[in-house]
Amino acid sequence: MKRRNFIALAGVGTALLPFAAFGEDQSKVYRVGLLASGPPIDVSAPRMAPLIRGLATRGYVVGKNLVVESRGAAGHVEKLPQLIDELVAAKIDVLVTFGYPPAVAAKQAGNVPTVAIFAGDPVGTRLVESLSRPGGTITGISDVSVQVTPKRLELLKRMAP
């Protein structure tokens, strides 16, 4: 091997070494907790398909490098803090809550990153400080259809009187 080729190869190898050394561990298994005030949500349920598909497009595949832990309070909201403790003990990386009561319980626990999915006004219910800066460990998606639906109907009436 010529000296020039050796130096070039050594230089490229040295430049790539930090990426190899500090790259993300492909063997890590990520854990997502699901929490509902009703029955536990099945990962194969149709309403879970967008979440599972979205995670898969980013490289998180159930059964490969992703485990989903699901809990449900079966209508007993007083059990939500205990269920959150179970999920934290299962070493989840993130908690996804469905509905307002689980989101409030997660906020009160305050020790796990939470994505809240519910219908309602998160600012008006004081779940978050503001939409742009929710604060704490909680963020999420809210369907404020109560406020949007009348505006949609008004627009529809104008378009097709």
DSSP file with accessible surface (Angstrom, degrees, kcal/mol):
  #  RESIDUE AA STRUCTURE BP1 BP2  ACC     N-H-->O    O-->H-N    N-H-->O    O-->H-N    TCO  KAPPA ALPHA  PHI   PSI    X-CA   Y-CA   Z-CA
    1    1 A M              0   0  170      0, 0.0     2,-0.1     0, 0.0     0, 0.0   0.000 360.0 360.0 360.0 136.9    0.0    0.0    0.0
    2    2 A K     >  -     0   0  156      1,-0.1     4,-2.2     4,-0.0     5,-0.2  -0.404 360.0-120.7 -74.8 149.6    1.3    3.4   -0.8
    3    3 A R  H  > S+     0   0  201      1,-0.2     4,-2.5     2,-0.2     5,-0.2   0.891 112.1  54.5 -57.1 -41.8    2.0    5.8    1.9
    4    4 A R  H  > S+     0   0  208      1,-0.2     4,-2.2     2,-0.2    -1,-0.2   0.919 109.7  47.0 -62.1 -43.6   -0.4    8.4    0.5
    5    5 A N  H  > S+     0   0   97      2,-0.2     4,-2.7     1,-0.2    -1,-0.2   0.898 111.1  52.4 -65.1 -40.8   -3.3    5.8    0.5
    6    6 A F  H  X S+     0   0  125     -4,-2.2     4,-2.8     2,-0.2     5,-0.2   0.937 110.3  47.1 -62.2 -44.8   -2.5    4.7    4.0
    7    7 A I  H  X S+     0   0   94     -4,-2.5     4,-2.5     2,-0.2    -2,-0.2   0.918 112.9  49.4 -64.5 -41.5   -2.6    8.3    5.3
    8    8 A A  H  X S+     0   0   59     -4,-2.2     4,-2.4    -5,-0.2     5,-0.2   0.936 113.2  46.6 -63.2 -44.6   -5.8    9.0    3.5
    9    9 A L  H  X S+     0   0  110     -4,-2.7     4,-2.5     1,-0.2    -2,-0.2   0.920 113.2  48.8 -64.3 -43.1   -7.4    5.8    4.9
   10   10 A A  H  X S+     0   0   43     -4,-2.8     4,-2.4    -5,-0.2    -1,-0.2   0.898 110.8  51.6 -64.4 -38.5   -6.1    6.5    8.4
   11   11 A G  H  X S+     0   0   42     -4,-2.5     4,-2.2    -5,-0.2    -2,-0.2   0.927 111.6  45.5 -64.4 -44.4   -7.5   10.1    8.2
   12   12 A V  H  X S+     0   0   84     -4,-2.4     4,-2.2     2,-0.2    -2,-0.2   0.930 113.5  50.5 -64.6 -43.8  -11.0    8.9    7.2
   13   13 A G  H  X S+     0   0   41     -4,-2.5     4,-1.3     1,-0.2    -2,-0.2   0.920 111.4  48.0 -61.1 -41.6  -11.0    6.2    9.8
   14   14 A T  H  < S+     0   0   98     -4,-2.4    -1,-0.2     1,-0.2    -2,-0.2   0.895 110.8  51.5 -66.5 -38.4  -10.0    8.7   12.5
   15   15 A A  H  < S+     0   0   63     -4,-2.2     4,-0.3     1,-0.2    -1,-0.2   0.866 114.3  43.1 -67.3 -34.5  -12.7   11.2   11.3
   16   16 A L  H  X S+     0   0  100     -4,-2.2     4,-1.8     1,-0.2     3,-0.5   0.642  91.5  87.1 -86.5 -14.6  -15.4    8.5   11.5
   17   17 A L  H  X S+     0   0  111     -4,-1.3     4,-2.8     1,-0.2     5,-0.3   0.898  84.7  53.2 -55.2 -45.3  -14.2    7.0   14.8
   18   18 A P  H  > S+     0   0   62      0, 0.0     4,-2.6     0, 0.0    -1,-0.2   0.895 108.3  51.5 -60.5 -35.6  -16.3    9.4   17.0
   19   19 A F  H  > S+     0   0  156     -3,-0.5     4,-0.6    -4,-0.3    -2,-0.2   0.895 113.2  44.3 -67.4 -38.2  -19.4    8.5   15.1
   20   20 A A  H  < S+     0   0   82     -4,-1.8     3,-0.2     2,-0.2    -1,-0.2   0.905 117.2  45.6 -70.8 -39.3  -18.8    4.8   15.6
   21   21 A A  H  < S+     0   0   68     -4,-2.8    -2,-0.2    -5,-0.2    -1,-0.2   0.876 123.8  31.8 -73.8 -37.3  -17.9    5.3   19.3
   22   22 A F  H  < S+     0   0  177     -4,-2.6    -1,-0.2    -5,-0.3    -2,-0.2   0.296  89.2 126.1-106.3  10.3  -20.8    7.6   20.2
   23   23 A G  S  < S-     0   0   46     -4,-0.6     2,-0.1    -3,-0.2    -3,-0.1  -0.196  73.9 -82.4 -64.9 159.9  -23.4    6.3   17.8
   24   24 A E        -     0   0  114      1,-0.1     2,-0.6     2,-0.1    -1,-0.1  -0.391  47.1-108.5 -67.0 137.4  -26.7    5.2   19.2
   25   25 A D    >   -     0   0   98      1,-0.2     3,-1.1    -2,-0.1    -1,-0.1  -0.536  25.4-160.8 -69.9 114.4  -26.8    1.8   20.7
   26   26 A Q  T 3  S+     0   0  157     -2,-0.6    -1,-0.2     1,-0.2    -2,-0.1   0.663  86.3  62.3 -73.0 -15.7  -28.9   -0.3   18.3
   27   27 A S  T 3  S+     0   0   90      2,-0.1    -1,-0.2    -3,-0.0     2,-0.1   0.556  76.4 113.9 -88.2  -5.7  -29.5   -3.0   20.9
   28   28 A K    <   -     0   0   84     -3,-1.1     2,-0.6     1,-0.1    -4,-0.0  -0.422  57.5-147.8 -67.5 136.0  -31.4   -0.6   23.2
   29   29 A V        -     0   0   63     -2,-0.1     2,-0.3    37,-0.0    37,-0.2  -0.929  10.9-147.6-106.3 122.7  -35.0   -1.5   23.7
   30   30 A Y  E     -a   66   0A  43     35,-2.8    37,-2.7    -2,-0.6     2,-0.5  -0.672   7.0-147.8 -90.8 146.7  -37.3    1.5   24.2
   31   31 A R  E     -a   67   0A  67     -2,-0.3    62,-3.5    60,-0.2    63,-1.2  -0.964  10.2-169.6-122.3 126.1  -40.3    1.3   26.4
   32   32 A V  E     -ab  68  94A  13     35,-2.6    37,-3.0    -2,-0.5     2,-0.4  -0.952  11.0-150.9-113.0 129.2  -43.6    3.2   25.8
   33   33 A G  E     -ab  69  95A   0     61,-2.9    63,-3.4    -2,-0.5     2,-0.4  -0.848   5.1-159.7-100.2 136.1  -46.3    3.2   28.5
   34   34 A L  E     -ab  70  96A   1     35,-3.2    37,-2.5    -2,-0.4     2,-0.4  -0.956  10.2-174.0-112.7 133.9  -49.9    3.7   27.5
   35   35 A L  E     +ab  71  97A   0     61,-2.4    63,-2.5    -2,-0.4     2,-0.3  -0.989   7.3 169.5-134.8 126.9  -52.4    4.8   30.2
   36   36 A A  E     -ab  72  98A   6     35,-1.6    37,-2.0    -2,-0.4    38,-0.2  -0.939  38.1-134.4-131.2 154.1  -56.2    5.1   29.8
   37   37 A S  S    S+     0   0   36     61,-0.8    38,-3.6    -2,-0.3    39,-0.3   0.696  97.9  47.2 -81.0 -15.7  -58.9    5.7   32.4
   38   38 A G  S    S-     0   0   22      1,-0.3    36,-2.6    36,-0.3    35,-0.2   0.130 118.1 -31.2 -94.9-144.1  -60.9    2.9   30.7
   39   39 A P  S    S-     0   0  100      0, 0.0    -1,-0.3     0, 0.0    34,-0.2  -0.306  81.9 -81.7 -71.2 159.1  -59.7   -0.6   29.8
   40   40 A P        -     0   0   81      0, 0.0     2,-0.5     0, 0.0    32,-0.2  -0.305  49.3-115.7 -58.7 145.2  -56.0   -1.0   28.7
   41   41 A I        -     0   0   10     30,-0.3     2,-0.3    -3,-0.1    -7,-0.1  -0.739  22.9-133.3 -89.8 126.5  -55.4   -0.1   25.1
   42   42 A D    >   -     0   0  102     -2,-0.5     3,-1.8     1,-0.1     6,-0.2  -0.601   8.2-136.6 -78.7 134.7  -54.3   -3.0   22.9
   43   43 A V  T 3  S+     0   0   37     -2,-0.3     9,-0.2     1,-0.3    -1,-0.1   0.819 105.4  55.0 -61.0 -29.7  -51.4   -2.1   20.6
   44   44 A S  T 3  S+     0   0   94      4,-0.1    -1,-0.3     3,-0.1     5,-0.1   0.464  81.0 119.8 -86.0   2.4  -53.1   -3.9   17.7
   45   45 A A  S X> S-     0   0   25     -3,-1.8     3,-1.8     1,-0.1     4,-0.7  -0.353  75.4-118.8 -65.4 145.2  -56.3   -1.7   18.1
   46   46 A P  G >4 S+     0   0  117      0, 0.0     3,-1.1     0, 0.0    -1,-0.1   0.855 112.7  58.0 -55.4 -35.7  -57.1    0.3   15.0
   47   47 A R  G 34 S+     0   0  156      1,-0.2     4,-0.3     2,-0.1    -4,-0.1   0.680 103.0  55.0 -72.2 -13.5  -56.8    3.6   16.9
   48   48 A M  G <> S+     0   0    2     -3,-1.8     4,-2.6    -6,-0.2     5,-0.3   0.627  83.5  88.9 -88.7 -14.4  -53.2    2.7   17.8
   49   49 A A  H <X S+     0   0   39     -3,-1.1     4,-3.0    -4,-0.7     5,-0.3   0.887  84.9  50.4 -54.8 -45.7  -52.2    2.1   14.1
   50   50 A P  H  > S+     0   0   76      0, 0.0     4,-2.5     0, 0.0    -1,-0.2   0.919 113.2  46.3 -62.1 -39.6  -51.1    5.8   13.4
   51   51 A L  H  > S+     0   0   57     -4,-0.3     4,-2.5    -3,-0.2     5,-0.2   0.954 115.6  44.5 -65.9 -47.7  -48.9    5.9   16.5
   52   52 A I  H  X S+     0   0   39     -4,-2.6     4,-2.3     1,-0.2    -1,-0.2   0.915 115.4  48.6 -64.2 -41.1  -47.3    2.5   15.8
   53   53 A R  H  X S+     0   0  148     -4,-3.0     4,-2.1    -5,-0.3    -1,-0.2   0.919 111.3  50.3 -65.1 -42.5  -46.8    3.4   12.2
   54   54 A G  H  X S+     0   0   24     -4,-2.5     4,-0.7    -5,-0.3    -2,-0.2   0.908 111.7  47.4 -63.4 -41.2  -45.3    6.7   13.0
   55   55 A L  H ><>S+     0   0   38     -4,-2.5     5,-2.6     1,-0.2     3,-0.9   0.906 109.7  54.3 -65.8 -39.0  -42.9    5.2   15.5
   56   56 A A  H ><5S+     0   0   43     -4,-2.3     3,-1.9     1,-0.3    -2,-0.2   0.876 101.7  57.2 -64.3 -37.1  -41.9    2.5   12.9
   57   57 A T  H 3<5S+     0   0  102     -4,-2.1    -1,-0.3     1,-0.3    -2,-0.2   0.743 107.5  50.1 -66.7 -18.7  -41.1    5.2   10.3
   58   58 A R  T <<5S-     0   0  175     -3,-0.9    -1,-0.3    -4,-0.7    -2,-0.2   0.235 129.7 -95.3-101.7  10.6  -38.6    6.6   12.8
   59   59 A G  T < 5S+     0   0   39     -3,-1.9     2,-0.8     1,-0.2    -3,-0.2   0.488  86.5 124.1  95.7   3.8  -37.0    3.2   13.5
   60   60 A Y      < -     0   0   72     -5,-2.6     2,-0.5    -6,-0.1    -1,-0.2  -0.859  36.6-179.9-102.2 107.9  -38.9    2.1   16.6
   61   61 A V    >>> -     0   0   58     -2,-0.8     3,-2.1    -5,-0.1     4,-1.8  -0.922  31.0-117.2-116.2 126.7  -40.5   -1.3   15.8
   62   62 A V  B 345S+c   66   0A  64     -2,-0.5     5,-0.2     1,-0.3    -2,-0.0  -0.374 103.2  16.6 -60.1 130.4  -42.7   -3.3   18.3
   63   63 A G  T 345S+     0   0   76      3,-2.3    -1,-0.3     1,-0.1     4,-0.1   0.206 125.1  60.1  90.5 -15.7  -41.0   -6.5   19.0
   64   64 A K  T <45S-     0   0  162     -3,-2.1    -2,-0.2     2,-0.2    -1,-0.1   0.811 132.7 -20.2-105.5 -66.8  -37.6   -5.4   17.7
   65   65 A N  T  <5S+     0   0   22     -4,-1.8   -35,-2.8   -36,-0.1     2,-0.4   0.124 122.0  74.6-131.1  19.0  -36.5   -2.4   19.7
   66   66 A L  E   < -ac  30  62A   4     -5,-1.3    -3,-2.3   -37,-0.2     2,-0.4  -0.995  50.7-173.1-139.5 130.7  -39.8   -1.2   21.1
   67   67 A V  E     -a   31   0A  47    -37,-2.7   -35,-2.6    -2,-0.4     2,-0.5  -0.980  12.5-153.2-120.3 133.9  -41.9   -2.6   24.0
   68   68 A V  E     -a   32   0A  28     -2,-0.4     2,-0.5   -37,-0.2   -35,-0.2  -0.943   5.1-164.9-112.1 121.8  -45.4   -1.2   24.7
   69   69 A E  E     -a   33   0A  38    -37,-3.0   -35,-3.2    -2,-0.5     2,-0.4  -0.931  11.8-165.2-103.5 123.0  -46.7   -1.4   28.3
   70   70 A S  E     +a   34   0A  30     -2,-0.5     2,-0.3   -37,-0.2   -35,-0.2  -0.924  11.2 174.1-117.5 134.8  -50.4   -0.8   28.5
   71   71 A R  E     -a   35   0A  51    -37,-2.5   -35,-1.6    -2,-0.4     2,-0.3  -0.975   6.7-171.2-134.0 150.4  -52.5   -0.1   31.6
   72   72 A G  E     -a   36   0A  17     -2,-0.3   -35,-0.2   -37,-0.2   -34,-0.1  -0.999  22.6-147.8-142.5 143.2  -56.1    0.9   32.2
   73   73 A A    >   -     0   0    2    -37,-2.0     3,-2.1    -2,-0.3   -35,-0.2   0.498  32.7-135.9 -88.1  -4.9  -58.0    2.1   35.2
   74   74 A A  T 3  S-     0   0   66    -36,-2.6   -36,-0.3     1,-0.3   -37,-0.1   0.859  74.4 -48.2  51.6  39.2  -61.3    0.4   34.1
   75   75 A G  T 3  S+     0   0   58    -38,-3.6     2,-1.1     1,-0.1    -1,-0.3   0.384 115.6 114.1  86.4  -4.2  -63.2    3.6   35.2
   76   76 A H    X   +     0   0   87     -3,-2.1     3,-2.3   -39,-0.3     4,-0.2  -0.721  39.6 179.1-101.1  84.4  -61.5    3.8   38.6
   77   77 A V  G >  S+     0   0   71     -2,-1.1     3,-1.6     1,-0.3    -1,-0.2   0.732  73.8  71.7 -62.7 -21.1  -59.6    7.0   38.2
   78   78 A E  G 3  S+     0   0  132      1,-0.3     4,-0.3     2,-0.1    -1,-0.3   0.720  92.2  59.8 -67.1 -15.5  -58.3    6.8   41.8
   79   79 A K  G <> S+     0   0   95     -3,-2.3     4,-2.2     1,-0.2    -1,-0.3   0.570  79.1  91.5 -85.9  -9.5  -56.1    3.9   40.5
   80   80 A L  H <> S+     0   0    3     -3,-1.6     4,-2.5    -4,-0.2     5,-0.2   0.902  82.5  51.2 -58.1 -45.5  -54.3    6.1   38.0
   81   81 A P  H  > S+     0   0   64      0, 0.0     4,-2.3     0, 0.0    -1,-0.2   0.921 111.2  49.5 -59.5 -38.5  -51.4    7.1   40.3
   82   82 A Q  H  > S+     0   0  114     -4,-0.3     4,-2.1     2,-0.2    -2,-0.2   0.916 110.4  50.2 -64.8 -40.5  -50.7    3.4   41.2
   83   83 A L  H  X S+     0   0   17     -4,-2.2     4,-2.2     2,-0.2    -1,-0.2   0.885 108.7  52.1 -66.4 -37.0  -50.8    2.5   37.5
   84   84 A I  H  X S+     0   0    1     -4,-2.5     4,-2.8     2,-0.2     5,-0.2   0.927 107.8  52.2 -64.1 -41.4  -48.3    5.3   36.7
   85   85 A D  H  X S+     0   0  100     -4,-2.3     4,-2.4     1,-0.2    -2,-0.2   0.898 108.6  51.3 -60.5 -39.5  -46.0    3.9   39.5
   86   86 A E  H  X S+     0   0   71     -4,-2.1     4,-1.4     2,-0.2    -1,-0.2   0.918 111.2  47.3 -62.2 -43.8  -46.3    0.4   37.8
   87   87 A L  H  <>S+     0   0    1     -4,-2.2     5,-1.3     2,-0.2    -2,-0.2   0.898 111.5  50.0 -66.7 -39.1  -45.3    1.9   34.5
   88   88 A V  H ><5S+     0   0   50     -4,-2.8     3,-1.9     1,-0.2    -1,-0.2   0.915 108.9  52.7 -64.6 -40.3  -42.4    3.8   36.0
   89   89 A A  H 3<5S+     0   0   78     -4,-2.4    -1,-0.2     1,-0.3    -2,-0.2   0.810 101.8  60.0 -64.5 -27.6  -41.2    0.6   37.7
   90   90 A A  T 3<5S-     0   0   23     -4,-1.4    -1,-0.3    -5,-0.2    -2,-0.2   0.395 117.0-119.9 -79.3   3.7  -41.3   -1.1   34.3
   91   91 A K  T < 5 -     0   0  161     -3,-1.9   -60,-0.2     1,-0.1    -3,-0.2   0.892  42.7-175.7  61.2  47.3  -38.7    1.6   33.2
   92   92 A I      < -     0   0   17     -5,-1.3   -60,-0.2     1,-0.1    -1,-0.1  -0.397  23.9-150.2 -70.5 151.2  -40.7    3.2   30.5
   93   93 A D  S    S+     0   0   64    -62,-3.5     2,-0.3     1,-0.3   -61,-0.2   0.741  79.7   8.5 -89.7 -30.9  -39.0    6.0   28.5
   94   94 A V  E     -b   32   0A  40    -63,-1.2   -61,-2.9    18,-0.1     2,-0.4  -0.991  66.1-139.8-150.5 149.9  -42.2    7.9   27.7
   95   95 A L  E     -bd  33 114A   1     18,-2.7    20,-3.0    -2,-0.3     2,-0.5  -0.946   9.0-161.6-114.5 131.8  -45.9    7.8   28.8
   96   96 A V  E     -bd  34 115A  10    -63,-3.4   -61,-2.4    -2,-0.4     2,-0.4  -0.970  13.4-163.1-111.8 119.8  -48.8    8.3   26.4
   97   97 A T  E     -bd  35 116A   0     18,-2.4    20,-2.4    -2,-0.5     2,-0.5  -0.827   9.4-153.8-106.7 145.6  -52.0    9.1   28.2
   98   98 A F  E     +bd  36 117A  32    -63,-2.5   -61,-0.8    -2,-0.4    20,-0.2  -0.963  64.1   7.8-118.7 111.2  -55.5    8.9   26.7
   99   99 A G  S  > S-     0   0   23     18,-3.0     4,-1.2    -2,-0.5    18,-0.2  -0.202  89.0 -79.6 104.3 164.0  -58.0   11.3   28.2
  100  100 A Y  H  > S+     0   0   91      2,-0.2     4,-2.5     1,-0.2     5,-0.2   0.932 118.5  55.4 -71.2 -48.0  -57.9   14.1   30.7
  101  101 A P  H  > S+     0   0   51      0, 0.0     4,-2.4     0, 0.0     5,-0.2   0.925 109.6  46.6 -57.7 -43.6  -57.8   12.1   34.1
  102  102 A P  H  > S+     0   0    0      0, 0.0     4,-2.4     0, 0.0     5,-0.2   0.895 111.5  52.9 -64.3 -33.9  -54.7   10.1   33.1
  103  103 A A  H  X S+     0   0    0     -4,-1.2     4,-2.3     2,-0.2     5,-0.2   0.918 109.9  47.4 -65.7 -41.6  -53.0   13.3   31.9
  104  104 A V  H  X S+     0   0   33     -4,-2.5     4,-2.6     2,-0.2    -1,-0.2   0.925 111.4  51.0 -64.9 -42.8  -53.7   15.0   35.2
  105  105 A A  H  X S+     0   0    9     -4,-2.4     4,-2.1    -5,-0.2    -2,-0.2   0.908 111.0  48.8 -61.7 -39.7  -52.3   12.0   37.1
  106  106 A A  H  X S+     0   0    0     -4,-2.4     4,-2.5     2,-0.2     6,-0.3   0.903 110.6  50.6 -67.0 -39.2  -49.2   12.0   35.0
  107  107 A K  H  < S+     0   0   95     -4,-2.3    -2,-0.2     1,-0.2    -1,-0.2   0.920 110.6  49.0 -64.4 -41.9  -48.7   15.7   35.6
  108  108 A Q  H  < S+     0   0  150     -4,-2.6    -1,-0.2     1,-0.2    -2,-0.2   0.871 109.6  51.5 -67.2 -34.3  -49.1   15.2   39.3
  109  109 A A  H  < S-     0   0   41     -4,-2.1    -1,-0.2    -5,-0.2    -2,-0.2   0.928  83.4-178.8 -65.6 -44.7  -46.6   12.4   39.2
  110  110 A G     <  +     0   0   38     -4,-2.5    -3,-0.1    -5,-0.1    -1,-0.1   0.559  49.2  96.9  63.7  11.6  -44.2   14.7   37.4
  111  111 A N  S    S+     0   0   96     -5,-0.3    -1,-0.1     1,-0.1    -4,-0.1   0.330  71.6  57.9-117.9  10.8  -41.4   12.2   37.0
  112  112 A V  S    S-     0   0    6     -6,-0.3     2,-0.1    -5,-0.0    -2,-0.1  -0.999  86.2-107.1-140.8 136.0  -41.9   10.8   33.5
  113  113 A P        -     0   0   74      0, 0.0   -18,-2.7     0, 0.0     2,-0.4  -0.447  46.8-162.4 -60.2 130.1  -42.0   12.5   30.1
  114  114 A T  E     -de  95 138A   3     23,-3.3    25,-2.1   -20,-0.2     2,-0.6  -0.958  25.8-162.8-127.7 137.0  -45.7   12.4   29.0
  115  115 A V  E     -de  96 139A  45    -20,-3.0   -18,-2.4    -2,-0.4     2,-0.4  -0.979  22.7-157.1-112.3 114.4  -47.6   12.9   25.8
  116  116 A A  E     -de  97 140A   2     23,-3.2    25,-2.7    -2,-0.6     2,-0.5  -0.815  10.7-171.6 -98.5 132.5  -51.2   13.6   26.5
  117  117 A I  E     +de  98 141A  54    -20,-2.4   -18,-3.0    -2,-0.4     2,-0.3  -0.980  30.8 125.1-122.6 114.7  -53.9   12.9   24.0
  118  118 A F  E     - e   0 142A  18     23,-1.7    25,-1.6    -2,-0.5     2,-0.5  -0.987  57.9-104.4-160.7 165.7  -57.4   14.2   24.9
  119  119 A A  E    S+ e   0 143A  73     -2,-0.3     2,-0.3    23,-0.2    25,-0.2  -0.845  77.9  56.2 -96.7 129.5  -60.3   16.3   23.8
  120  120 A G  S    S-     0   0   25     23,-1.1    -2,-0.1    -2,-0.5    25,-0.0  -0.817  93.1 -56.0 141.2-179.1  -60.5   19.7   25.5
  121  121 A D     >  -     0   0   58     -2,-0.3     4,-2.1     1,-0.2     6,-0.3  -0.835  36.9-167.5 -98.8 107.3  -58.6   22.8   26.2
  122  122 A P  T  4>S+     0   0   11      0, 0.0     5,-2.0     0, 0.0     6,-1.7   0.827  90.1  45.4 -67.4 -28.4  -55.3   22.0   27.9
  123  123 A V  T >45S+     0   0   57      3,-0.2     3,-1.5     4,-0.2    -2,-0.1   0.928 112.8  49.4 -77.8 -45.4  -54.7   25.6   28.9
  124  124 A G  T 345S+     0   0   53      1,-0.3    -1,-0.2     2,-0.1    -4,-0.0   0.834 113.1  47.1 -62.8 -32.1  -58.2   26.2   30.2
  125  125 A T  T 3<5S-     0   0   53     -4,-2.1    -1,-0.3     3,-0.0    -2,-0.2   0.409 112.8-122.5 -88.2   0.7  -58.1   23.1   32.3
  126  126 A R  T < 5S+     0   0  204     -3,-1.5    -3,-0.2     2,-0.2    -2,-0.1   0.731  74.1 130.3  63.7  26.3  -54.6   24.1   33.6
  127  127 A L  S   <S+     0   0    5     -5,-2.0     2,-0.3    -6,-0.3    -4,-0.2   0.878  79.3  17.1 -71.4 -38.5  -53.0   20.9   32.4
  128  128 A V  S    S-     0   0   15     -6,-1.7    -2,-0.2     1,-0.1    -1,-0.2  -0.909  73.8-126.8-130.2 160.2  -50.3   23.1   30.7
  129  129 A E  S    S-     0   0  152      5,-1.7     2,-0.3    -2,-0.3    -1,-0.1   0.908  88.1 -19.8 -72.2 -45.0  -49.2   26.7   31.1
  130  130 A S        -     0   0   39      3,-0.5    -1,-0.3     1,-0.1     0, 0.0  -0.976  60.4-112.2-156.3 163.2  -49.5   27.5   27.4
  131  131 A L  S    S+     0   0  132     -2,-0.3    -1,-0.1     1,-0.2    -2,-0.1   0.878 117.8  46.1 -69.0 -35.2  -49.6   25.7   24.1
  132  132 A S  S    S+     0   0  103      1,-0.3    -1,-0.2     2,-0.1    -3,-0.0   0.818 129.3  22.7 -78.3 -29.2  -46.3   27.1   23.0
  133  133 A R        +     0   0  194      1,-0.1    -3,-0.5     6,-0.0    -1,-0.3  -0.710  66.6 175.7-137.7  85.5  -44.5   26.3   26.3
  134  134 A P        -     0   0   33      0, 0.0    -5,-1.7     0, 0.0    -1,-0.1   0.821  31.1-153.3 -64.3 -30.9  -46.4   23.6   28.2
  135  135 A G    >   +     0   0   33      1,-0.2     3,-1.1    -7,-0.2    -5,-0.0   0.111  51.3  41.6  77.4 161.8  -43.8   23.4   31.0
  136  136 A G  T 3  S-     0   0   82      1,-0.2    -1,-0.2    -8,-0.1   -29,-0.0  -0.257 115.9 -48.3  65.5-146.9  -43.0   20.4   33.2
  137  137 A T  T 3  S+     0   0   58    -30,-0.1   -23,-3.3    -3,-0.1     2,-0.4   0.140 107.9  95.8-108.8  17.5  -42.8   17.0   31.7
  138  138 A I  E <   +e  114   0A  10     -3,-1.1     2,-0.3   -25,-0.2   -23,-0.2  -0.903  33.3 145.5-120.2 139.7  -46.0   17.0   29.7
  139  139 A T  E     +e  115   0A  77    -25,-2.1   -23,-3.2    -2,-0.4     2,-0.3  -0.837  20.5 125.8-145.6-176.4  -46.8   17.8   26.1
  140  140 A G  E     -e  116   0A  42    -25,-0.3     2,-0.4    -2,-0.3   -23,-0.2  -0.995  48.8 -58.1 160.0-162.2  -49.4   16.5   23.7
  141  141 A I  E     -e  117   0A 111    -25,-2.7   -23,-1.7    -2,-0.3     2,-0.4  -0.964  36.6-171.3-126.5 136.2  -52.2   16.7   21.3
  142  142 A S  E     -e  118   0A  37     -2,-0.4     2,-0.8   -25,-0.2   -23,-0.2  -0.993  17.6-147.1-133.0 139.3  -55.7   18.2   22.0
  143  143 A D  E     -e  119   0A  90    -25,-1.6   -23,-1.1    -2,-0.4     2,-0.6  -0.894  14.0-177.6-103.6 103.7  -58.8   18.2   19.9
  144  144 A V    >>  +     0   0   43     -2,-0.8     4,-1.7     1,-0.2     3,-1.2  -0.312  28.0 144.6 -95.3  51.2  -60.6   21.4   20.7
  145  145 A S  H 3>  +     0   0   37     -2,-0.6     4,-2.8     1,-0.3    -1,-0.2   0.751  59.9  70.5 -64.9 -22.9  -63.6   20.5   18.4
  146  146 A V  H 34 S+     0   0  124     -3,-0.3    -1,-0.3     1,-0.2    -2,-0.1   0.891 110.1  33.4 -60.0 -36.8  -66.0   22.2   20.8
  147  147 A Q  H <> S+     0   0  108     -3,-1.2     4,-0.6     2,-0.1    -2,-0.2   0.799 123.0  45.7 -87.7 -30.7  -64.5   25.5   19.7
  148  148 A V  H  X S+     0   0   48     -4,-1.7     4,-2.3     2,-0.1     3,-0.2   0.854  98.1  68.2 -85.3 -34.7  -63.7   24.6   16.1
  149  149 A T  H  X S+     0   0   61     -4,-2.8     4,-2.4     1,-0.2     5,-0.2   0.900  98.5  50.1 -57.8 -47.2  -67.0   22.8   15.0
  150  150 A P  H  > S+     0   0   77      0, 0.0     4,-2.3     0, 0.0    -1,-0.2   0.911 111.7  49.9 -59.1 -36.3  -69.2   26.0   15.1
  151  151 A K  H  X S+     0   0  147     -4,-0.6     4,-2.3    -3,-0.2    -2,-0.2   0.888 109.3  51.4 -68.9 -36.8  -66.6   27.8   13.0
  152  152 A R  H  X S+     0   0  154     -4,-2.3     4,-2.5     2,-0.2    -1,-0.2   0.914 110.4  48.6 -64.7 -42.7  -66.6   24.9   10.5
  153  153 A L  H  X S+     0   0   96     -4,-2.4     4,-2.5     2,-0.2    -2,-0.2   0.899 110.1  51.8 -64.0 -40.4  -70.4   25.0   10.2
  154  154 A E  H  X S+     0   0   95     -4,-2.3     4,-1.9    -5,-0.2    -2,-0.2   0.931 110.9  47.6 -61.7 -43.6  -70.3   28.7    9.7
  155  155 A L  H  X S+     0   0  104     -4,-2.3     4,-2.0     1,-0.2    -2,-0.2   0.916 111.0  51.4 -63.1 -43.0  -67.8   28.3    6.9
  156  156 A L  H  X S+     0   0  106     -4,-2.5     4,-2.7     1,-0.2    -2,-0.2   0.906 108.1  51.8 -62.7 -40.6  -69.8   25.6    5.3
  157  157 A K  H  < S+     0   0  155     -4,-2.5    -1,-0.2     1,-0.2    -2,-0.2   0.881 110.6  48.8 -63.0 -37.5  -73.0   27.7    5.4
  158  158 A R  H  < S+     0   0  186     -4,-1.9    -1,-0.2     1,-0.2    -2,-0.2   0.866 114.2  45.5 -70.2 -36.5  -71.1   30.5    3.7
  159  159 A M  H  < S+     0   0  142     -4,-2.0    -2,-0.2     1,-0.3    -1,-0.2   0.868 131.2  19.3 -74.5 -39.0  -69.8   28.2    1.0
  160  160 A A     <        0   0   68     -4,-2.7    -1,-0.3    -5,-0.2    -2,-0.1  -0.684 360.0 360.0-133.9  79.7  -73.1   26.4    0.3
  161  161 A P              0   0  155      0, 0.0    -3,-0.1     0, 0.0    -4,-0.1  -0.193 360.0 360.0 -66.5 360.0  -76.0   28.5    1.6
